[in-house]
Amino acid sequence: MALVNAKDMLTKAKAGKYAVGQFNINNLEWTKSILQTSQELQSPVILGVSEGAGKYMCGYKTVVGMVNGMLEEMNITVPVALHLDHGSYEGAKACIEAGFSSVMFDGSHYPIEENIAKTKELIELTNKLGLSIEAEVGAIGGEEDGVVGGGEVADPKECKMIADLGVTMLAAGIGNIHGQYPENWAGLRFDVLEEIQKLTGSMPLVLHGGTGIPADMIKKAISLGVSKINVNTECQLAFAAATRKYIEEGKDLQGKGFDPRKLLAPGAEAIKATVKEKMELFGSVDKA
């Protein structure tokens, strides 16, 4: 199956009161594990690529080539979108050119007028090509590839202004954080989410920083209009822990245990387990 944009899967998710997971990819193992799990669970999925991960994987064309090759060779039949995560204006244009099916333009650090102007230009471009586009209002706390958000909570009126431009989906800061959550985290601002939902109507809303948010909060956020949830750090932690265990147990020193296919296998399995757990929590299983 060819790559699809995220519009159809997120419209269905919003109507069905479940969420589609965006799982960020960092290499071949990551991508393979996520696609295998999606196919096995018959769940739609969004593969997220940050600009830093794109550079690490040799550029956006390499990423597109790898993902398209896997869809064909692995006989993937579930809907898969390839999405730029927290893209700059230039990054979004480069991904569009490389063959991504979806992009996020993160203009949250610009004054609202400039955010609107740049978002409008990219909407025009993505509409022409049949791609989906995500915009962000109100920086999200934590750090991702050097992009630091101060944990602001989005202004619902500004959310409406961006939603009205015709974006496919909207990410709004509601107290969520990238990475691991500190012990003194106050939790999600459901009052703000409700207000945003009222003003943006059928627009699918996006929750960034899905790692570490308690399950009951995730479910409540989905009930209030969140249709896409981003997960990255949790897969990284699972991969690292499984790889550490393999080496600490000395398995890399047994036979050909040093072979990267063997060395990376426990981490790849750990990613699959994490993705499965999240898809079950988000309610996207059997929704392909």
C-alpha positions as CSV (number, residue, x, y, z in Angstrom):
1,M,0.0,0.0,0.0
2,A,1.3,3.5,-0.9
3,L,1.7,6.2,1.7
4,V,-1.5,8.1,2.6
5,N,-2.0,11.5,4.1
6,A,-3.3,11.6,7.7
7,K,-6.6,13.3,7.0
8,D,-8.9,10.3,6.5
9,M,-7.4,8.3,9.4
10,L,-7.7,11.2,11.8
11,T,-11.3,12.2,10.7
12,K,-12.3,8.6,11.4
13,A,-10.5,8.6,14.7
14,K,-12.2,11.8,15.8
15,A,-15.6,10.5,14.9
16,G,-14.9,7.1,16.5
17,K,-13.5,8.5,19.8
18,Y,-10.1,6.9,19.5
19,A,-6.6,8.2,18.6
20,V,-4.0,7.3,16.0
21,G,-0.4,7.0,17.3
22,Q,2.4,8.9,15.7
23,F,5.6,6.9,16.5
24,N,8.8,8.6,15.7
25,I,11.4,6.7,13.7
26,N,15.2,6.9,14.1
27,N,16.5,4.0,11.9
28,L,15.5,0.8,10.0
29,E,14.8,-1.2,13.2
30,W,12.5,1.5,14.5
31,T,10.5,1.7,11.2
32,K,10.3,-2.1,10.8
33,S,9.1,-2.7,14.3
34,I,6.4,0.0,14.1
35,L,5.1,-1.2,10.7
36,Q,5.1,-4.9,11.8
37,T,3.1,-4.0,14.9
38,S,0.6,-1.9,12.9
39,Q,0.0,-4.6,10.4
40,E,-0.3,-7.3,13.1
41,L,-2.9,-5.1,15.1
42,Q,-4.6,-3.8,11.9
43,S,-4.0,-0.2,13.2
44,P,-3.5,2.9,11.1
45,V,-0.2,4.6,12.0
46,I,1.8,7.8,11.5
47,L,5.6,7.5,11.2
48,G,7.0,10.7,12.6
49,V,10.4,12.1,11.5
50,S,12.0,15.0,13.3
51,E,14.5,17.2,11.4
52,G,17.3,15.8,13.5
53,A,16.3,12.2,12.8
54,G,16.0,13.1,9.1
55,K,19.6,14.3,9.0
56,Y,20.7,11.3,11.0
57,M,19.1,9.0,8.4
58,C,21.0,10.8,5.6
59,G,18.2,13.0,4.5
60,Y,14.5,13.0,3.7
61,K,14.8,11.2,0.4
62,T,16.6,8.3,2.1
63,V,13.7,8.1,4.7
64,V,11.1,8.1,1.9
65,G,13.0,5.4,0.0
66,M,13.3,3.2,3.0
67,V,9.7,3.6,4.1
68,N,8.3,3.0,0.6
69,G,10.5,0.0,0.1
70,M,9.3,-1.5,3.4
71,L,5.6,-1.0,2.6
72,E,6.1,-3.0,-0.6
73,E,8.5,-5.7,0.7
74,M,6.6,-6.3,3.9
75,N,3.2,-6.2,2.2
76,I,1.8,-3.5,4.5
77,T,-1.9,-3.0,3.9
78,V,-2.8,-0.7,6.8
79,P,-2.9,3.1,6.2
80,V,0.6,4.6,6.9
81,A,1.4,8.3,6.8
82,L,4.9,9.7,6.8
83,H,4.9,12.9,8.7
84,L,7.5,15.6,9.5
85,D,7.5,16.3,13.2
86,H,8.1,19.9,14.5
87,G,9.2,21.1,11.1
88,S,10.6,24.5,10.2
89,Y,9.2,26.3,7.2
90,E,12.2,25.2,5.1
91,G,12.1,21.6,6.5
92,A,8.4,21.3,5.6
93,K,9.1,22.4,2.0
94,A,12.1,19.9,1.8
95,C,9.9,17.0,3.0
96,I,7.1,17.9,0.6
97,E,9.6,17.7,-2.2
98,A,11.1,14.4,-0.9
99,G,7.8,12.6,-1.0
100,F,6.4,12.8,2.6
101,S,2.6,12.4,2.8
102,S,2.2,14.8,5.7
103,V,4.1,17.6,7.4
104,M,4.0,19.6,10.6
105,F,4.9,23.3,10.5
106,D,5.8,24.4,14.0
107,G,5.4,28.1,13.9
108,S,4.5,28.3,17.6
109,H,7.7,30.4,18.4
110,Y,6.6,33.1,15.9
111,P,4.2,35.9,16.7
112,I,0.7,34.7,15.8
113,E,0.6,36.9,12.6
114,E,3.8,35.4,11.2
115,N,2.7,31.9,12.2
116,I,-0.6,32.4,10.3
117,A,1.2,33.8,7.2
118,K,3.7,30.9,6.9
119,T,1.0,28.3,7.7
120,K,-1.2,29.7,4.9
121,E,1.5,29.4,2.4
122,L,2.2,25.7,3.4
123,I,-1.6,24.9,3.4
124,E,-1.8,26.1,-0.2
125,L,1.1,23.9,-1.2
126,T,-0.1,20.8,0.7
127,N,-3.6,21.2,-0.6
128,K,-2.4,21.2,-4.2
129,L,-0.5,17.9,-3.6
130,G,-3.1,16.2,-1.5
131,L,-0.9,16.1,1.7
132,S,-2.0,16.7,5.3
133,I,-0.6,19.5,7.4
134,E,-0.4,20.0,11.2
135,A,0.1,23.3,12.9
136,E,1.0,24.2,16.5
137,V,-0.2,26.9,18.8
138,G,1.5,27.5,22.2
139,A,4.9,25.9,22.7
140,I,4.9,22.5,24.3
141,G,7.3,22.0,27.3
142,G,10.4,20.0,27.2
143,E,13.1,19.6,24.5
144,E,13.1,17.8,21.2
145,D,16.0,18.0,18.8
146,G,17.0,21.4,20.3
147,V,13.5,22.8,20.0
148,V,12.7,23.9,23.5
149,G,9.2,24.8,24.7
150,G,8.6,26.7,27.9
151,G,5.5,24.7,28.8
152,E,3.0,27.4,27.7
153,V,-0.6,26.6,27.4
154,A,-2.2,27.6,24.1
155,D,-4.7,30.4,23.8
156,P,-8.0,28.8,22.5
157,K,-8.7,31.9,20.4
158,E,-5.4,31.6,18.6
159,C,-6.1,27.9,18.1
160,K,-9.3,28.8,16.3
161,M,-7.5,31.4,14.1
162,I,-5.0,28.7,13.0
163,A,-7.7,26.0,12.6
164,D,-9.8,28.3,10.5
165,L,-7.0,28.5,7.9
166,G,-7.8,24.9,6.9
167,V,-5.0,22.8,8.5
168,T,-5.7,19.1,8.8
169,M,-4.9,18.8,12.5
170,L,-3.9,21.1,15.3
171,A,-1.4,20.6,18.1
172,A,-2.1,22.8,21.1
173,G,-0.1,23.1,24.3
174,I,-2.2,22.0,27.2
175,G,0.5,21.5,29.8
176,N,2.1,18.5,28.0
177,I,5.9,18.0,27.9
178,H,8.3,16.3,25.5
179,G,10.5,13.7,27.1
180,Q,10.1,12.4,30.6
181,Y,7.7,14.2,32.9
182,P,9.1,15.8,36.1
183,E,7.7,14.6,39.4
184,N,6.1,18.0,40.1
185,W,4.2,18.0,36.8
186,A,0.7,19.5,37.3
187,G,-1.1,17.3,34.7
188,L,-3.0,18.2,31.5
189,R,-5.2,21.3,31.4
190,F,-8.5,19.7,30.4
191,D,-10.3,23.0,30.9
192,V,-8.2,24.5,28.1
193,L,-8.6,21.4,25.9
194,E,-12.4,21.6,26.2
195,E,-12.4,25.3,25.2
196,I,-10.2,24.5,22.2
197,Q,-12.5,21.6,21.2
198,K,-15.5,23.9,21.4
199,L,-13.9,26.5,19.2
200,T,-12.4,24.2,16.6
201,G,-15.3,21.7,16.2
202,S,-14.4,18.7,14.0
203,M,-10.7,19.6,13.7
204,P,-8.6,16.6,14.9
205,L,-6.5,17.7,17.9
206,V,-2.9,16.4,18.5
207,L,-1.3,15.6,21.8
208,H,2.5,15.9,21.8
209,G,4.6,14.4,24.5
210,G,2.6,11.2,24.9
211,T,5.3,9.5,26.9
212,G,4.5,9.3,30.6
213,I,1.0,10.8,30.6
214,P,-1.1,8.5,32.8
215,A,-3.6,6.2,30.9
216,D,-6.7,7.8,32.5
217,M,-5.5,11.3,31.3
218,I,-4.9,9.9,27.8
219,K,-8.4,8.4,27.6
220,K,-10.0,11.7,28.9
221,A,-8.0,13.7,26.3
222,I,-9.3,11.4,23.5
223,S,-12.8,11.8,24.8
224,L,-12.3,15.6,24.5
225,G,-11.2,15.6,20.8
226,V,-7.6,14.4,20.7
227,S,-7.2,12.2,17.6
228,K,-3.5,11.9,17.3
229,I,-1.0,11.2,20.0
230,N,2.8,11.4,19.6
231,V,5.1,8.9,21.2
232,N,8.9,9.0,20.9
233,T,10.8,8.9,24.2
234,E,9.0,5.8,25.5
235,C,10.2,3.7,22.5
236,Q,13.8,5.1,22.9
237,L,13.8,4.1,26.6
238,A,12.4,0.6,25.9
239,F,15.0,0.1,23.1
240,A,17.9,1.3,25.4
241,A,16.8,-0.9,28.3
242,A,16.5,-4.1,26.2
243,T,19.9,-3.4,24.5
244,R,21.6,-2.8,27.9
245,K,20.2,-6.0,29.3
246,Y,21.5,-8.0,26.3
247,I,25.0,-6.6,26.7
248,E,25.0,-6.8,30.5
249,E,24.1,-10.5,30.3
250,G,27.1,-11.0,28.0
251,K,25.0,-12.2,25.1
252,D,27.1,-10.1,22.6
253,L,30.1,-12.3,23.6
254,Q,28.3,-15.6,23.0
255,G,28.8,-17.1,19.5
256,K,27.9,-14.5,16.9
257,G,26.0,-12.4,19.5
258,F,27.9,-9.3,18.3
259,D,26.2,-9.5,14.9
260,P,24.1,-6.2,14.7
261,R,21.1,-8.2,13.6
262,K,21.3,-10.1,16.9
263,L,22.5,-7.2,19.0
264,L,19.6,-4.9,18.0
265,A,16.9,-7.6,18.0
266,P,15.9,-7.3,21.7
267,G,15.6,-3.5,21.3
268,A,13.4,-3.9,18.2
269,E,11.1,-6.4,20.1
270,A,10.9,-3.9,23.0
271,I,9.7,-1.2,20.5
272,K,7.1,-3.5,19.2
273,A,5.8,-4.2,22.7
274,T,5.7,-0.5,23.5
275,V,3.8,0.3,20.3
276,K,1.3,-2.5,20.9
277,E,0.6,-1.2,24.4
278,K,0.0,2.4,23.1
279,M,-2.2,1.3,20.2
280,E,-4.4,-0.7,22.6
281,L,-4.5,2.3,25.0
282,F,-5.4,4.8,22.1
283,G,-8.1,2.4,20.8
284,S,-6.7,2.2,17.2
285,V,-6.5,-1.6,17.0
286,D,-8.6,-3.1,14.2
287,K,-9.4,0.4,12.9
288,A,-7.4,0.0,9.7
